[in-house]
Amino acid sequence: MKTEYKKTSADDPNIDDSPPALISDNDILKFFNLERDNVQEITFTHKSDGLYVGITLNQKYCQCPVCGNMTKKIKDYNEKKITHSVLSITNCYIIYKARRYQCLHCKKTFYENNPFTFGGKFSVVTVSNVLKDLKSPNATFTDVAKRHNISPTSAINIFDRHVHISRRPLPECVAFDEVYAFKSYDSDYVCVIVDYLDKKIIDVLPSRHKNVLINYFMLIPRVEREKVKYVSFDMWNTYRIVAKHVFPNCICIVDHFHMIQDLNKRVDKVRIHVQKNIRK
């Protein structure tokens, strides 16, 4: 058996037998959506909670967003921590040394544009990955948030900010209902508009107040609103007022669940009143 002998650095100091780099400089730039000519400094620091990547962009002339004049004067720097879910084996954070410019003409200050964030605390890659994972029918905000090292609330905010679902066309039979969602200065309930026949949600409104509902429906073409023949709701009078105002051809119906519920409450009141009088 013939064995080949390969020279190493021990035999010849000019030979470089160090292992090849697993990730090139170009790969690193792609990870952070950077161009080589746009980077002044990039550093890597490993900490107990993940990889910290320090990035400073090159100084350049920028156009003032207020008056349009070009400027290169630096006002100051602001260090920003940005979650960057580009790695699956560890958390990754960009420590971005954001440069703030000052316009010499109007004296306004503004931050330089950067290629890895929309301006918030999450990188473009993180936002993209969160939205991609939420496409799965079985995905939950909690699972996706944990996978990308963000809070469930942040995952919900990303979804609400970037996903706009158009409403379904108005059917012949519409049902109004409300669900307790959150307490705000506007309303404690959200209004759910449902197709009464196929039980599918048409749209969800942030409030059940009369002016909110009327303003919403009045933006829908009258031709479409005229096709609504029946509107079902509980015994809250606002729904009746709104339905008569926005659906000219509709018949208002109180759903049987709330009608029976209200009847039971009235019967209980009579029963309690009678029992109290008998005891006397």
C-alpha positions as CSV (number, residue, x, y, z in Angstrom):
1,M,0.0,0.0,0.0
2,K,1.4,3.3,-1.1
3,T,1.2,6.3,1.3
4,E,1.6,9.8,0.1
5,Y,3.3,12.3,2.3
6,K,2.1,15.9,2.3
7,K,4.3,18.7,3.5
8,T,3.0,20.8,6.4
9,S,4.0,24.0,8.1
10,A,6.3,22.0,10.3
11,D,8.4,21.1,7.2
12,D,8.0,24.4,5.4
13,P,7.0,27.7,7.2
14,N,5.7,29.2,4.0
15,I,2.9,26.6,3.9
16,D,-0.4,27.6,5.4
17,D,-2.2,24.5,6.6
18,S,-4.8,26.2,8.8
19,P,-8.4,25.0,8.3
20,P,-10.3,27.0,5.7
21,A,-12.8,29.6,6.9
22,L,-16.3,28.3,7.2
23,I,-17.9,31.7,6.5
24,S,-16.4,34.3,4.2
25,D,-16.5,38.1,4.5
26,N,-19.1,38.2,1.7
27,D,-21.3,35.8,3.6
28,I,-21.1,37.9,6.7
29,L,-22.1,41.0,4.7
30,K,-25.1,39.1,3.2
31,F,-26.2,38.0,6.7
32,F,-26.7,41.7,7.6
33,N,-27.7,43.0,4.2
34,L,-24.6,45.2,4.0
35,E,-22.4,46.3,1.1
36,R,-18.6,46.2,1.6
37,D,-18.2,49.9,0.6
38,N,-20.9,51.0,3.1
39,V,-19.2,49.4,6.2
40,Q,-16.7,51.4,8.4
41,E,-16.4,48.8,11.1
42,I,-17.9,45.5,12.1
43,T,-17.0,43.5,15.3
44,F,-18.1,40.2,16.8
45,T,-18.4,39.6,20.5
46,H,-19.7,36.3,22.1
47,K,-21.6,36.7,25.3
48,S,-23.6,34.3,27.5
49,D,-26.9,35.4,25.9
50,G,-25.8,35.3,22.3
51,L,-23.6,36.9,19.6
52,Y,-23.3,40.6,19.5
53,V,-22.3,42.2,16.2
54,G,-21.1,45.8,16.4
55,I,-21.7,47.8,13.1
56,T,-20.8,51.3,12.1
57,L,-21.6,52.5,8.6
58,N,-19.4,54.8,6.6
59,Q,-19.9,58.5,6.8
60,K,-21.4,60.0,3.6
61,Y,-23.4,63.0,2.4
62,C,-27.1,62.7,3.2
63,Q,-30.1,64.7,2.1
64,C,-32.0,66.5,4.7
65,P,-35.6,65.2,4.8
66,V,-36.9,68.6,5.7
67,C,-35.3,71.1,3.3
68,G,-33.6,68.7,0.9
69,N,-30.0,70.1,1.3
70,M,-27.0,67.8,1.4
71,T,-25.0,67.6,4.6
72,K,-22.1,65.6,6.1
73,K,-22.0,67.2,9.5
74,I,-22.4,64.7,12.4
75,K,-24.4,65.8,15.3
76,D,-23.9,62.7,17.5
77,Y,-24.2,58.9,17.7
78,N,-26.8,56.7,19.3
79,E,-26.2,53.0,20.1
80,K,-29.2,50.8,19.2
81,K,-29.7,47.1,20.0
82,I,-31.5,45.3,17.2
83,T,-32.7,41.7,17.4
84,H,-31.4,39.8,14.3
85,S,-32.7,36.2,13.9
86,V,-30.2,35.1,11.3
87,L,-28.7,32.3,13.4
88,S,-30.5,29.2,14.6
89,I,-27.9,28.0,17.1
90,T,-27.7,31.2,19.2
91,N,-29.3,34.6,19.7
92,C,-27.9,37.4,17.5
93,Y,-28.0,41.1,18.2
94,I,-26.8,44.0,16.1
95,I,-25.3,46.8,18.2
96,Y,-25.7,49.6,15.7
97,K,-23.8,52.8,16.2
98,A,-26.4,55.1,14.5
99,R,-25.1,58.3,13.2
100,R,-27.2,61.4,13.5
101,Y,-26.6,64.2,11.0
102,Q,-27.4,67.9,11.2
103,C,-28.4,70.0,8.3
104,L,-26.3,73.2,8.0
105,H,-29.2,75.0,6.3
106,C,-32.3,74.4,8.5
107,K,-30.4,73.0,11.5
108,K,-32.7,69.9,11.7
109,T,-31.2,66.6,12.8
110,F,-31.9,63.2,11.3
111,Y,-30.5,59.7,11.4
112,E,-28.7,58.0,8.5
113,N,-30.5,55.3,6.5
114,N,-29.4,51.8,7.3
115,P,-30.0,48.6,5.4
116,F,-30.8,46.1,8.2
117,T,-33.8,47.6,10.0
118,F,-37.1,49.4,9.4
119,G,-36.2,51.8,12.1
120,G,-37.4,49.7,15.1
121,K,-35.7,47.2,17.3
122,F,-36.0,44.3,14.9
123,S,-34.0,43.7,11.8
124,V,-35.5,43.3,8.3
125,V,-34.5,39.6,8.4
126,T,-36.3,39.1,11.8
127,V,-39.5,40.7,10.5
128,S,-39.3,38.6,7.3
129,N,-38.7,35.4,9.2
130,V,-41.6,36.0,11.7
131,L,-44.0,36.7,8.8
132,K,-42.8,33.6,6.9
133,D,-43.3,31.3,10.0
134,L,-46.7,32.8,10.7
135,K,-47.9,31.5,7.3
136,S,-48.2,28.1,8.7
137,P,-51.8,27.2,9.7
138,N,-50.5,25.6,12.9
139,A,-48.1,28.4,13.9
140,T,-48.9,30.4,17.1
141,F,-47.5,33.8,18.0
142,T,-45.9,32.3,21.1
143,D,-44.0,29.6,19.2
144,V,-42.8,32.0,16.5
145,A,-41.8,34.6,19.1
146,K,-39.8,32.0,21.1
147,R,-38.1,30.8,17.9
148,H,-36.9,34.3,17.0
149,N,-36.1,35.6,20.5
150,I,-38.9,38.2,20.7
151,S,-42.0,38.5,22.8
152,P,-45.4,37.3,21.7
153,T,-46.6,40.8,21.8
154,S,-43.9,41.9,19.4
155,A,-44.8,39.0,17.0
156,I,-48.4,40.2,17.1
157,N,-47.4,43.8,16.4
158,I,-45.2,42.7,13.4
159,F,-48.2,40.8,12.0
160,D,-50.6,43.7,12.5
161,R,-48.2,46.2,11.0
162,H,-47.4,44.2,7.8
163,V,-50.4,42.0,7.1
164,H,-53.5,43.6,5.8
165,I,-56.4,41.2,5.2
166,S,-59.2,42.5,3.1
167,R,-62.7,42.0,4.3
168,R,-65.1,39.5,2.8
169,P,-68.0,40.8,0.7
170,L,-71.2,41.5,2.7
171,P,-73.6,38.6,2.5
172,E,-77.4,38.6,2.7
173,C,-77.5,37.7,6.4
174,V,-75.1,39.6,8.7
175,A,-74.6,39.1,12.4
176,F,-73.2,41.6,14.9
177,D,-71.5,40.4,18.1
178,E,-68.8,41.8,20.4
179,V,-65.9,40.1,22.2
180,Y,-64.0,41.5,25.2
181,A,-60.5,42.1,23.9
182,F,-58.6,44.8,25.8
183,K,-59.2,47.9,27.8
184,S,-58.4,51.1,26.0
185,Y,-59.4,54.7,26.0
186,D,-61.7,53.9,23.1
187,S,-63.5,50.6,23.9
188,D,-63.3,47.5,26.0
189,Y,-64.8,45.4,23.2
190,V,-64.1,44.6,19.5
191,C,-67.1,44.2,17.2
192,V,-67.1,41.0,15.2
193,I,-69.1,41.0,11.9
194,V,-70.1,37.5,10.8
195,D,-71.8,35.9,7.9
196,Y,-74.8,34.3,9.7
197,L,-75.2,31.5,7.2
198,D,-71.7,30.1,6.8
199,K,-70.5,31.3,10.2
200,K,-67.3,32.9,8.7
201,I,-65.9,36.3,10.0
202,I,-66.4,39.2,7.6
203,D,-64.3,41.7,9.6
204,V,-63.3,42.7,13.1
205,L,-63.6,46.3,14.2
206,P,-61.7,47.8,17.1
207,S,-64.8,49.2,18.7
208,R,-68.6,48.7,18.8
209,H,-69.4,52.4,19.2
210,K,-72.1,53.8,16.9
211,N,-69.9,56.3,15.1
212,V,-67.2,53.7,14.4
213,L,-69.6,51.3,12.9
214,I,-71.4,53.8,10.8
215,N,-68.1,55.3,9.5
216,Y,-66.9,51.8,8.5
217,F,-70.1,50.7,6.7
218,M,-70.6,54.0,4.9
219,L,-67.2,53.5,3.1
220,I,-68.7,50.3,1.6
221,P,-70.5,51.0,-1.7
222,R,-74.3,51.4,-1.4
223,V,-74.9,48.8,-4.0
224,E,-73.2,46.2,-1.8
225,R,-75.0,47.4,1.4
226,E,-78.4,47.1,-0.3
227,K,-77.9,43.4,-0.8
228,V,-78.0,42.8,3.0
229,K,-81.5,41.5,3.8
230,Y,-81.2,40.4,7.4
231,V,-79.1,41.7,10.3
232,S,-78.9,39.6,13.5
233,F,-77.7,41.0,16.9
234,D,-78.2,41.0,20.6
235,M,-80.6,43.4,22.3
236,W,-78.1,46.3,22.3
237,N,-80.0,49.2,20.7
238,T,-76.9,50.7,19.0
239,Y,-76.7,47.7,16.6
240,R,-80.4,48.3,15.6
241,I,-79.7,52.0,14.9
242,V,-76.6,51.2,12.8
243,A,-78.3,48.5,10.8
244,K,-81.3,50.8,9.9
245,H,-78.9,53.6,8.9
246,V,-76.4,51.6,6.7
247,F,-78.6,48.8,5.4
248,P,-81.6,50.3,3.7
249,N,-83.3,47.0,2.8
250,C,-82.5,45.0,5.9
251,I,-84.8,43.3,8.5
252,C,-83.5,43.5,12.0
253,I,-83.6,40.3,14.0
254,V,-82.7,39.7,17.7
255,D,-81.0,36.3,17.9
256,H,-82.7,33.6,19.9
257,F,-79.8,33.1,22.3
258,H,-79.9,36.6,23.7
259,M,-83.7,36.7,23.6
260,I,-83.9,33.6,25.7
261,Q,-81.1,34.9,28.0
262,D,-83.0,38.1,28.6
263,L,-86.3,36.2,29.1
264,N,-84.6,34.0,31.8
265,K,-83.3,37.1,33.6
266,R,-86.7,38.7,33.7
267,V,-88.3,35.5,34.9
268,D,-85.7,35.3,37.7
269,K,-86.5,38.8,38.7
270,V,-90.2,38.0,39.0
271,R,-89.4,34.8,40.9
272,I,-87.1,36.5,43.4
273,H,-89.7,39.3,43.9
274,V,-92.5,36.8,44.6
275,Q,-90.3,34.7,47.0
276,K,-89.4,37.8,49.0
277,N,-93.1,38.9,49.3
278,I,-94.2,35.3,50.4
279,R,-91.6,35.4,53.2
280,K,-92.9,38.7,54.4
